[in-house]
């Protein structure tokens, strides 16, 4: 293992971002240093390789929706909340996860969430209308 491989995630981020590490990347790197990259990825709903790409500012990170990763970090690790029309105040990471859920008519809340995420919720990143198919 080289000396570069032994550096902390925080040090890697500092180097990769030329000393101007965005606050959310710094928080992700610090969490990864405390609990490991795999746990950091699980905490934000991504893989440990995504954590590595973001911390190291790799070329592959450009293929990610970095704004979405940022919002997941801000919700899961930094306490960012949003006002959900269905669940009231929830973490931004929970909001993003809920938007990805498939339609399900088994619970009233899931139906309401499906419609809210597709009909004007200001926090929704879902494209398109209310179609269930």
C-alpha positions in Angstrom: 0.0 0.0 0.0 1.4 3.4 -0.9 1.4 6.4 1.5 -1.4 8.0 -0.5 -3.7 5.0 0.2 -3.2 5.5 4.0 -4.4 9.1 4.0 -7.7 9.9 5.6 -10.7 10.6 3.5 -10.6 14.2 4.8 -7.0 14.6 3.6 -7.9 13.1 0.2 -10.8 15.5 -0.2 -8.6 18.4 0.8 -6.1 17.5 -1.8 -8.7 16.7 -4.5 -10.6 19.9 -4.0 -7.4 22.1 -3.8 -8.2 23.1 -0.2 -11.7 24.3 -1.1 -13.7 21.3 0.0 -17.5 21.9 -0.1 -19.1 21.5 3.3 -21.1 18.4 2.4 -18.0 16.7 0.9 -16.1 17.4 4.1 -19.0 16.0 6.2 -19.1 12.8 4.0 -15.3 12.4 4.3 -15.4 12.9 8.1 -18.1 10.3 8.4 -16.2 7.9 6.2 -13.1 8.4 8.4 -15.1 7.6 11.5 -17.2 4.7 10.2 -15.6 3.6 6.9 -16.6 4.2 3.3 -19.0 1.3 3.2 -21.0 2.6 6.2 -20.9 6.2 4.8 -22.3 5.0 1.6 -25.1 3.0 3.4 -25.9 6.1 5.5 -26.6 8.2 2.4 -28.1 5.5 0.2 -25.2 5.0 -2.1 -22.3 2.6 -2.6 -18.9 3.0 -1.0 -17.5 3.5 -4.5 -19.7 6.6 -4.9 -18.3 7.9 -1.6 -14.8 7.3 -2.9 -15.5 9.1 -6.2 -17.0 12.1 -4.5 -14.2 12.4 -1.8 -11.5 11.9 -4.4 -13.3 14.1 -7.0 -12.7 11.5 -9.6 -13.6 11.8 -13.3 -16.2 9.2 -12.8 -18.0 11.4 -10.2 -19.0 13.7 -13.1 -21.3 10.9 -14.3 -23.2 11.1 -11.0 -26.0 13.4 -10.2 -23.8 15.2 -7.7 -26.7 17.5 -6.6 -28.7 14.5 -5.6 -25.7 13.0 -3.7 -25.2 16.4 -2.0 -28.8 16.5 -0.9 -28.6 12.9 0.4 -25.5 13.9 2.5 -27.2 17.0 3.7 -30.3 15.0 4.8 -28.6 11.9 6.2 -25.5 13.5 7.8 -26.2 17.2 8.2 -29.8 17.2 9.4 -31.4 19.0 6.4 -35.1 18.6 6.5 -37.9 19.5 4.0 -41.6 20.0 4.4 -43.3 17.0 2.8 -47.0 17.4 1.9 -47.6 13.9 3.2 -45.2 13.2 6.1 -44.7 16.9 7.2 -41.0 17.5 8.1 -38.6 14.7 6.9 -34.9 14.4 6.2 -33.9 15.4 2.6 -32.4 11.9 2.2 -35.8 10.3 3.2 -37.5 12.6 0.7 -35.2 11.5 -2.1 -35.7 7.8 -1.2 -39.5 8.2 -1.1 -39.4 9.8 -4.6 -37.8 6.6 -5.9 -40.4 4.2 -4.5 -42.6 2.5 -7.1 -46.3 3.1 -7.1 -48.1 1.0 -4.5 -51.8 1.1 -3.7 -51.5 -1.0 -0.5 -51.0 2.0 1.8 -52.8 5.4 1.7 -49.6 7.2 2.5 -47.7 5.7 -0.4 -50.5 6.6 -2.9 -50.5 10.2 -1.5 -46.7 10.3 -1.7 -46.7 9.1 -5.3 -49.1 11.9 -6.3 -47.4 14.6 -4.2 -44.0 13.8 -5.6 -45.3 14.1 -9.2 -47.7 17.0 -8.8 -45.9 20.1 -7.8 -44.0 19.3 -4.6 -41.2 21.9 -4.6 -38.7 19.3 -3.3 -39.4 16.6 -6.0 -36.9 15.7 -8.6 -39.3 13.3 -10.3 -39.9 14.2 -13.9 -43.3 13.7 -15.6 -46.8 13.6 -14.5 -49.0 11.4 -12.5 -49.0 8.3 -14.7 -48.9 5.0 -12.8 -48.0 2.8 -15.8 
